[in-house]
Amino acid sequence: MVKVKAEPKKCCDESETLALPEVTGAEDLAKLCWAMAHPARVRIVRLLLSRTSCICGEIVQEMPLAQSTVSQHLKILKDAGLVQGEIDGPRVCYCINKASLAKLKKFVDDL
């Protein structure tokens, strides 16, 4: 039996030239996506979205992580602008920054 090597399938027309589109806000998109690139941060965002008011220490109770680890994830989300925090005495209350979340959704829709 003779084996015949099959030609690979082509996924695009080789006559087309590749031109990368200009992406307004590419850095913002990358920053927001990187902030959401960890399952713990996705879970924190979902937790905050499920609440109507800011949450303080409750986040740590809901996560199977150490308080310092949760704090680091919150810092990343806050630095990206997805989460806001208000100081309330010795506590910090967190909630979603709805404008940044809407920006992330628009970026993803535009992809």
TANORWO-V390664 format. One record per backbone hydrogen bond with DSSP energy under -1.0 kcal/mol. CO is the residue of the C=O (numbers start at 1). NH is the residue of the N-H. Records with the same first field share a line. If there is no record, write none. Layout:
CO: NH, NH
This chain:
13: 16
23: 26
25: 29
26: 30
27: 31
28: 32
29: 33
30: 34
31: 35
32: 36
34: 37
38: 42
39: 43
40: 44
41: 45
42: 46
43: 47
44: 48
45: 49
46: 50
48: 51
55: 94
56: 59
57: 61
58: 62
66: 70
67: 71
68: 72
69: 73
70: 74
71: 75
72: 76
73: 77
74: 78
75: 79
76: 80
77: 82, 83
82: 97
84: 95
86: 93
88: 91
91: 88
93: 86
94: 55
95: 84
96: 98
97: 101
98: 102
99: 103
100: 104
101: 105
102: 106
103: 107
104: 108
105: 109
106: 110
